Amino acid sequence: MVNNIIVGEEYCKPEPIQLAFSTTIKGVKKKDLAITDLDGKALFWLSSDVASKKKWFILDAATGFPLLSIIKKTWSLHNRCQAFRAGEDTDEKNHLFTVKKSTILKIHKEWDVFLAANTEEVEWDFKITGEFSKRSIKVFHKQNPTAAIAEMSQHDTVVKVRLANDAFRVTISPNIDFAFIASLICTLHQFQKKQDAPKAGNTMANTIVKSAIEGAAGAVVWTALGAALGAASGQGTSSTSANNQETQEENDDDNDDQKEEGDDDVDDDDDDPEEEEE
């Protein structure tokens, strides 16, 4: 049976525990994530450091004081993070664990966790698998690498608390430090948020460009349509005038013909008497 006290003994329970993670917990403002039990009682808060985008805190909800500070290493291909006790002190004596991607490949969905005593980092102490966005995260311990000690599941109703649509819960095995598990989930949450940020920016940019294109295209269409209608109207007027002129000319020709025929008749009448006189 796995028994690991990492953050504190009080966070190890002899029975399974379930934690709910949500970004909308009443009374918790301007926090990235809130962690509650299934009765809706807030246990931890995730809070980003205002001064640094590479540092965040796991706060105790009851006191508001930091339990851990998690710092992301700059220019790390493995997205290495280190967790320290007490939130502020980054002295090596307060170093609790390190989280890093198993490989630098983006398609590889595994993270290795090394406890502070494991300085060589040859073999992992805990492994995280799955995709955060698909709520398929599982945590394994090296003593039994085939049985998950913590597992994430999709949105679930928490008593007395209204959760966000993207909320989820994590089921944790007995005698596992659930504050430690919560800090791992919060770390992945931060990486997922950073990964989603460019997509959100691109979506907004695409929407703006699309609207501009549609607006420009609409203007072009209406301009072309107006020109076409104007041309059609002008052509119709010209055709009508031409037809009227042609009709008038035909009438004039008919009148001339009738007049000529009348003149011919008169001449014929004049000729007949002369012939009779002869």
C-alpha positions as CSV (number, residue, x, y, z in Angstrom):
1,M,0.0,0.0,0.0
2,V,1.3,3.4,-1.0
3,N,1.8,5.8,1.9
4,N,3.5,9.1,1.0
5,I,3.4,12.3,3.0
6,I,4.6,15.0,0.8
7,V,2.8,18.2,1.7
8,G,1.4,17.2,5.1
9,E,0.2,14.3,7.2
10,E,-3.2,15.9,7.6
11,Y,-3.8,15.5,3.8
12,C,-3.5,11.7,3.9
13,K,-6.8,10.0,4.7
14,P,-7.4,6.3,5.2
15,E,-10.4,6.4,2.8
16,P,-10.7,7.5,-0.8
17,I,-11.3,11.2,-1.3
18,Q,-12.9,13.1,-4.2
19,L,-12.0,16.7,-5.0
20,A,-13.9,19.1,-7.3
21,F,-12.0,21.6,-9.5
22,S,-13.9,24.7,-10.8
23,T,-13.2,28.2,-11.9
24,T,-16.5,29.6,-10.5
25,I,-16.9,29.0,-6.8
26,K,-18.9,31.6,-5.0
27,G,-16.9,33.7,-2.6
28,V,-13.6,32.9,-4.4
29,K,-12.8,35.9,-6.6
30,K,-9.9,36.4,-9.0
31,K,-8.6,32.9,-8.5
32,D,-7.6,30.7,-11.3
33,L,-9.0,27.6,-9.8
34,A,-10.8,26.5,-6.6
35,I,-10.6,23.0,-5.2
36,T,-13.4,21.8,-3.0
37,D,-14.7,18.6,-1.4
38,L,-17.9,17.0,-2.6
39,D,-19.9,19.0,0.0
40,G,-18.7,22.2,-1.6
41,K,-16.2,23.2,1.1
42,A,-13.3,25.0,-0.4
43,L,-10.0,23.3,0.5
44,F,-7.4,25.0,-1.8
45,W,-7.1,27.9,-4.2
46,L,-4.8,28.3,-7.1
47,S,-3.5,31.8,-7.4
48,S,-1.1,33.2,-10.0
49,D,1.7,35.5,-8.9
50,V,0.9,39.0,-10.1
51,A,4.6,39.8,-10.6
52,S,5.5,36.6,-12.6
53,K,3.7,34.5,-15.1
54,K,6.0,31.6,-14.2
55,K,5.0,31.3,-10.6
56,W,1.8,30.4,-8.9
57,F,0.6,29.5,-5.4
58,I,-1.5,26.7,-3.8
59,L,-3.3,28.5,-1.0
60,D,-5.0,27.0,2.0
61,A,-8.6,28.1,1.7
62,A,-9.2,28.2,5.4
63,T,-6.3,30.6,6.2
64,G,-5.5,32.1,2.8
65,F,-1.8,31.4,3.3
66,P,0.3,29.6,0.7
67,L,1.0,25.9,1.2
68,L,3.2,25.7,-1.9
69,S,4.8,27.9,-4.5
70,I,5.3,26.3,-7.9
71,I,7.9,27.9,-10.2
72,K,8.3,27.1,-13.9
73,K,11.9,27.1,-15.1
74,T,12.7,29.6,-17.8
75,W,13.6,28.2,-21.3
76,S,12.9,24.6,-20.3
77,L,12.1,22.2,-23.2
78,H,10.6,19.8,-20.7
79,N,8.4,22.5,-19.1
80,R,10.2,21.8,-15.8
81,C,8.5,23.1,-12.6
82,Q,9.6,23.0,-9.0
83,A,7.4,23.0,-5.9
84,F,8.5,24.6,-2.7
85,R,6.9,24.5,0.8
86,A,5.5,27.6,2.4
87,G,4.9,29.5,-0.8
88,E,7.7,32.1,-0.7
89,D,11.0,30.4,0.3
90,T,12.8,28.8,-2.7
91,D,15.6,27.4,-0.6
92,E,16.6,23.9,-1.5
93,K,15.6,22.6,2.0
94,N,12.0,23.6,1.1
95,H,12.0,21.9,-2.3
96,L,9.3,19.2,-2.3
97,F,9.1,17.9,-5.9
98,T,9.8,18.5,-9.6
99,V,7.4,18.0,-12.5
100,K,8.6,17.8,-16.1
101,K,7.4,16.3,-19.4
102,S,8.8,12.9,-20.1
103,T,10.0,14.0,-23.5
104,I,10.1,17.3,-25.5
105,L,7.7,15.8,-28.1
106,K,4.4,17.6,-28.0
107,I,2.5,14.5,-28.9
108,H,3.8,12.7,-25.9
109,K,1.3,13.1,-23.1
110,E,3.3,12.0,-20.1
111,W,4.8,13.8,-17.2
112,D,7.4,12.6,-14.7
113,V,7.4,13.7,-11.0
114,F,10.6,13.5,-8.9
115,L,10.6,14.0,-5.2
116,A,13.2,16.3,-3.8
117,A,15.4,13.4,-2.5
118,N,15.5,11.9,-6.0
119,T,18.2,14.3,-7.2
120,E,19.5,12.1,-10.0
121,E,16.1,11.9,-11.6
122,V,16.9,8.6,-13.3
123,E,13.6,6.9,-12.3
124,W,10.4,8.8,-11.7
125,D,8.5,8.6,-8.3
126,F,5.2,9.5,-9.9
127,K,4.0,9.5,-13.5
128,I,1.1,11.5,-15.0
129,T,-0.5,10.3,-18.2
130,G,-3.5,11.4,-20.3
131,E,-4.7,14.7,-21.7
132,F,-5.9,17.5,-19.5
133,S,-8.2,19.0,-22.1
134,K,-10.0,15.6,-22.4
135,R,-10.2,15.1,-18.6
136,S,-8.3,11.8,-19.0
137,I,-5.4,12.5,-16.5
138,K,-4.2,9.6,-14.3
139,V,-1.4,9.6,-11.7
140,F,0.7,6.5,-11.0
141,H,3.2,5.7,-8.2
142,K,6.4,3.8,-8.9
143,Q,5.5,1.0,-6.5
144,N,2.6,0.0,-8.7
145,P,2.9,1.7,-12.2
146,T,-0.2,0.0,-13.5
147,A,-2.8,1.1,-10.9
148,A,-3.7,4.8,-10.8
149,I,-3.7,6.4,-7.4
150,A,-5.6,9.4,-8.8
151,E,-7.9,9.8,-11.7
152,M,-9.7,12.7,-13.3
153,S,-13.3,12.5,-14.6
154,Q,-15.6,14.9,-16.4
155,H,-17.9,17.5,-14.9
156,D,-19.8,16.3,-12.0
157,T,-22.4,17.9,-9.7
158,V,-21.0,18.9,-6.3
159,V,-23.5,19.3,-3.4
160,K,-24.2,23.0,-2.5
161,V,-22.0,24.3,-5.2
162,R,-22.8,25.4,-8.8
163,L,-19.8,24.5,-10.9
164,A,-18.6,25.9,-14.2
165,N,-19.3,23.9,-17.3
166,D,-15.6,23.0,-17.6
167,A,-15.4,21.8,-14.0
168,F,-14.1,18.3,-13.2
169,R,-13.3,16.1,-10.3
170,V,-10.4,13.9,-9.2
171,T,-10.8,10.6,-7.3
172,I,-7.8,9.9,-5.0
173,S,-6.9,6.6,-3.4
174,P,-6.5,6.1,0.4
175,N,-3.3,7.2,2.1
176,I,-2.3,9.5,-0.7
177,D,-1.5,13.1,0.0
178,F,-4.4,14.9,-1.7
179,A,-2.8,18.3,-1.4
180,F,0.1,16.9,-3.4
181,I,-2.3,15.5,-6.0
182,A,-4.2,18.8,-6.1
183,S,-0.9,20.7,-6.8
184,L,-0.1,18.3,-9.7
185,I,-3.5,19.0,-11.2
186,C,-3.1,22.7,-10.8
187,T,0.3,22.6,-12.5
188,L,-1.3,20.9,-15.5
189,H,-4.1,23.4,-15.4
190,Q,-1.6,26.2,-15.7
191,F,0.1,24.6,-18.7
192,Q,-3.2,23.9,-20.4
193,K,-4.3,27.5,-19.9
194,K,-1.0,28.7,-21.5
195,Q,-1.5,26.3,-24.4
196,D,-5.0,27.5,-25.0
197,A,-4.1,31.2,-24.9
198,P,-2.7,31.4,-28.5
199,K,-5.8,29.5,-29.8
200,A,-8.1,32.0,-28.2
201,G,-6.1,34.8,-29.7
202,N,-6.1,33.2,-33.1
203,T,-9.9,32.6,-32.8
204,M,-10.5,36.2,-32.0
205,A,-8.2,37.4,-34.8
206,N,-9.9,35.1,-37.3
207,T,-13.3,36.4,-36.2
208,I,-12.2,40.0,-36.7
209,V,-10.6,39.2,-40.1
210,K,-13.6,37.2,-41.2
211,S,-16.0,40.1,-40.2
212,A,-13.8,42.5,-42.1
213,I,-13.7,40.3,-45.2
214,E,-17.4,39.7,-45.0
215,G,-18.1,43.4,-44.6
216,A,-15.8,44.3,-47.5
217,A,-17.3,41.5,-49.6
218,G,-20.8,42.7,-48.8
219,A,-19.8,46.3,-49.8
220,V,-18.4,45.0,-53.1
221,V,-21.5,42.9,-53.7
222,W,-23.9,45.8,-53.0
223,T,-21.7,48.1,-55.1
224,A,-21.7,45.6,-58.0
225,L,-25.4,45.0,-57.6
226,G,-26.1,48.7,-57.6
227,A,-24.1,49.2,-60.7
228,A,-25.8,46.3,-62.4
229,L,-29.2,47.6,-61.5
230,G,-28.2,51.1,-62.6
231,A,-26.9,49.7,-65.9
232,A,-30.0,47.6,-66.4
233,S,-32.2,50.6,-65.7
234,G,-30.2,52.8,-68.1
235,Q,-30.3,50.1,-70.7
236,G,-34.0,49.8,-70.3
237,T,-34.5,53.5,-70.7
238,S,-32.3,53.5,-73.7
239,S,-34.1,50.6,-75.2
240,T,-37.5,52.2,-74.6
241,S,-36.3,55.5,-76.2
242,A,-35.0,53.6,-79.1
243,N,-38.2,51.6,-79.5
244,N,-40.3,54.8,-79.3
245,Q,-38.0,56.5,-81.8
246,E,-38.2,53.5,-84.1
247,T,-42.0,53.3,-83.8
248,Q,-42.3,57.0,-84.6
249,E,-40.1,56.6,-87.6
250,E,-42.2,53.7,-88.8
251,N,-45.3,55.8,-88.4
252,D,-43.7,58.7,-90.3
253,D,-42.8,56.2,-93.1
254,D,-46.4,54.9,-93.2
255,N,-47.7,58.4,-93.5
256,D,-45.3,59.2,-96.2
257,D,-46.3,56.1,-98.1
258,Q,-49.9,56.9,-97.7
259,K,-49.2,60.4,-98.9
260,E,-47.3,59.1,-101.9
261,E,-50.1,56.7,-102.7
262,G,-52.6,59.5,-102.5
263,D,-50.5,61.6,-104.9
264,D,-50.3,58.7,-107.3
265,D,-54.1,58.4,-107.2
266,V,-54.5,62.0,-108.0
267,D,-52.1,61.9,-110.9
268,D,-53.9,58.9,-112.3
269,D,-57.2,60.7,-112.1
270,D,-55.7,63.6,-113.9
271,D,-54.4,61.4,-116.6
272,D,-57.7,59.8,-117.4
273,P,-59.5,62.9,-118.5
274,E,-56.7,63.7,-120.9
275,E,-57.0,60.4,-122.4
276,E,-60.7,60.7,-122.7
277,E,-60.2,64.1,-124.5
278,E,-57.9,62.5,-127.0
